[in-house]
Amino acid sequence: MVVSPDIKDLPYVLHRGVKCFELVAEPVVRELLPGVFMKGWGYNGSIPGPTIRVLPGDWVTIRVRNQLPEATSVHWHGLDVPNRMDGVPAVEPSPYIGQGQFYDYHFQIVNPPGTHMYHTHVDTVYQELMGLGGGFIIEDPYECTVQKDYFIMLQEFYLTGMVKGEVQKGHFELETMTDSFNFFTMNGRCFPHVSPLPVQYGEEMRVRFANIGMNAHPIHLHGHQCWISAIDGNEIPAYNRQLRNTVLVPSGVTLDIEFTALNPGIWPLHCHMPHHTSNNRTRATGGMFTTIRYV
């Protein structure tokens, strides 16, 4: 089972063989660090939104309710869905979802098991950078080789009113018309507020990354070498995998790594861009940084 630390799964109701989900786009206040609150947009009270977990062959209906002050949509990034369900109303027959309205996205899961995303596709330069995205995982019902399986969404934000080089407590607005960011998150939190990834000695571990932000992130794993096992939800055959300890996760990409936990300790897993492991350019370790902890 895939676990998304610090993020809930989206529940569903089974109705006549269809998994029925409800996703609510709405203003969200997210606590990046203790006492540091970001006023953004998310789904079901969360930035990123709750993780959607399904199986190959499932029929799903995802009702998206819009409680934002403007129209929106949801794009199922990497999924092979009918054109009207793809969620890009500027160029497709998929509709805009107006304020106070809803739309039912209905499709069958035809992709194989893999890591995908969902995100807005209306006014993306604003809405995506306000936080509107989440994970969409097609799980393998026959998985038997991986004992720990984690999903991490990589995001970046610019909080206005924060004095550079300091981290003040309070509630802060977001600036989206910028390519400069001061807070970098894993599943909507900054280190040291990010939950660690527990593992036991000898377990096979998978970490799934997804990135819908502006920057590419070179994610570095300490103490272990890892195989790149999938990109964009597509499994890489074992004979063609790369053995790495740093993997680049560009914007719009999902990437899975796998390794065997054979080196006990507390090990960093972080973006290797120096400013991305800082909270508002402060000197202490922060930002897009978590740990793998043997238990």
N, C-alpha and C positions, 0 to 999 in steps of 0.2 A: 504494500500500500504506500502511495506517495504521501509524504507529510510536507506541509508548507509552514515552517516555523513562523509564529507571530501572525499567521493569516488563517482564517477559518475556511473550511470547505463550504461550497454552496449546496444546501440540501435540495432534495427533489422529492416529488410525489409520483408514484407509479400509477398511471391511469391508462387502462386498456393497452398495456404493453409499451407505453410511451413514458420516458422519464421527463417529468415536467418541472422545470426550474423557473424561478423568478429572480430577475436581476434588476435592481433599482439604481438608476443613475441619479446622484444627489450630492449636494454640498456635504463635505466631510471634514471634520477636524481630526487630524492625525498627530499623535504624540511621537515625534521623532526621537527625542531624548527626554529624560525626566524633567517635566516642567516646560519643555519647548514644544509648542503646538503649531502646526501648519494648517492653515485654512485653505483646503483644496477641494477638488471634486473627485468622487470615487463611486464605488458601488456597494450597496448594502452596508453603509457605515464604515467602509474600509478603503484604504489606499495602500497597496493595490487592492483590487477587488478580490472577493473570495475565489478560491481555486475551484474550477469545475472539473470533476473527475467522471469519466465515462469509460465504456468498453467498446471495442470494435463491433460494429453491427447494430449498436443501440439506435433506436429512434428517439430523438429528443425534441422537446418544445421549450424554448427559452423565452419567456415573456419578459421583455425589457420595458420597464416603466420609467418615464422621464420626469424627474422632479427637479430638473435644472431650469434656469431662467431662459434657456434657448434650446433650439432643436438639437438632436443628437442622433447617433446610430451606434450599432456595434458590428465590428468586423471580426470574423473568426479567422484569425491570422494563421495561414498554413493549412486550413481545412478545405477539402474539396466539397463545396456545398453548391446547391443550385444558385444561379445568378441572382435571383430575387432575394436570396437569403444572405448574400455576401456583405451587405451593410455599407455600401459606398454610394449613397444616393445622388451624388453629383454626376455620376456617369453610368449608373446601373438602374434597373427597375426597382431596386430595393428602396423603400420609402424613408423619408425623414420621419423621425419620431418627435412630434411637437411637444411643447411644454404641457405637462399634465396628461399626455397621451401614452399609449403603449402599443407595442407591436410584438407579434409572436413569430419568432424565428423557428422554423420547423424543418428538420433535415435528419438524414440517417448518417451515422458515423461510418464512412467508407475508407478512411485512412487507417493504416496499421497502427499498432501501439507507438506512441511517441509524445514529445513535448511540444505544445503549441501555446498560443496566446489569444486573448480577445482584447479589443480596444476600440475606442471611438474612431469614426472616420468622417467626422464633420468638424470643420474648423480645427484641424488637427494641430496646427501650430499653437493653438491656445488650449484645446481640450486635453490633448495627450499630456502636455506639460503641467496641466492642473492635476493630473494623477489618474486619468481614466484608462485603466488597463488591468489585466489580471491573467492568471494562468489557466490553460485548458489542457488537461492531461488525458490522453487515451492510454489507459492502463492495459497491461498484458494479463489476461485472466490465468495464464499458464506460467507466469513468472515464478521461477524456483531458484534462481542463481544469486539474486541480490537480496540481502537482508535489511539494508538501510537505504532508503530512497527519499531524497529531499528535493524540493523545488524552491528556487530563489529568483525573485523578480528584481532586476536591477533598474533603479530609477534615479533621477537627479532633479533638484529643485533650486530655485533662487528665492530665498525668503527676504522680503524687503524689510527695512527698518532695523536690521541686525548690524551692529557696528563690526566692521571687519577686524578679525583677530580676537573676537570675543564671542561667547555664547551666552546670550541673555535669556532668561525665562520669560514666557509670555505667549501670546497668540499673534501669529505673523501671517500677513498676506503673501501671495505668490506673484512674482513677475515672470511672465512667459515669453515676452518678446525680447529674448536675450539668448546669447550662446555662452554666457558665463553663469556658473552655478556655484552655490556655496554649501549645499548639503547633498550628500550622495548616500543612497539607501539600499539596503537589502531587505526585501519584504516590508518596506515602509518604515524601517527604523535605521538609526545610525549607531555604530559602535560607540560606547559599550552597552547600549540598550538592545542590541541584536541578540537573539537567543542562539546559543551554541548548537552544534550538530553532534549529538551523542552517537558513539559507535562502540562496539565491543571488539576485543582483539580477535582477529581471524575472520571477521565478517567482510563480505563483499558490499561495497558502498557505491551508490550512484548519487551524483549531485546534478540537478538539471538547472540550467541558467536560461533566463529570458530577458531580452533587452529591447525596450521600445523608446529609449531616450535618444539624446542627440550625440552622445559620445560612445566610442568603442571602449571596452574595458578589458585590459589584459589581466585575467584572474590567475593569481599565483597560489599554488598549494605548497605548503611547507612540509618537509619530512617524508614525502611520498612522491612516487611517479604515478601518473594516471593515464589511462587510455581515453582518447576522444571516441566515444561509442556511438554518438548520433549528432546530426546537425539538422536543424529545421524539422525535427520530428522524424527524420529518416535514419534508420539504423545503418551504421557503417559495418560492413563485413569484418570479421575478426582479422582476416589476413591483410586488410587495408587500413587498419587503425594506426594512429600515431601515438607514441608514448611521449608524454610531455609532463612538465610541472607548471607551465604557464600556458593558458589558452586564451585566445582573443575572442571576445563576444561582441561583434559589431551590432549596431542598431538594426532592429528588425529580425535578429537571429535568435534562435534557441540552440543550445549546445549542451550535451550531456557528457559528463566524465564518469569513469568507473575505476576503482582501485581496490586492492585488498588491504585491510587495516592490519598492518604487521609492525607498526612502530609506535608503541604506547606513548602517550603524553597529551599535551594541549598544543594543538598546531594551528597557526594562522591560515586563513583562506581569505584572500583579499584582492582588490584591484591594485595593480602596481603603479598606477598614476599617482604621484605623491599627493597632489591636492585632493584626490578622491578618497584618501584615507585620513582626512582632516575634517573637523567640524568648523566650518566658517573660517578656514585658514588658521586655526589655532594649532599649537605645537603638539598637543597630546594626540595620541592615536584615536581615530574616530572614523566616521563615514562608512564607506563600502568595505566593511571588514567584519569577519566573524571568526569563529574557532571550531575546529573539530576536536572533540573531547572524548578520550577513551574512558569508559565507565566500567 
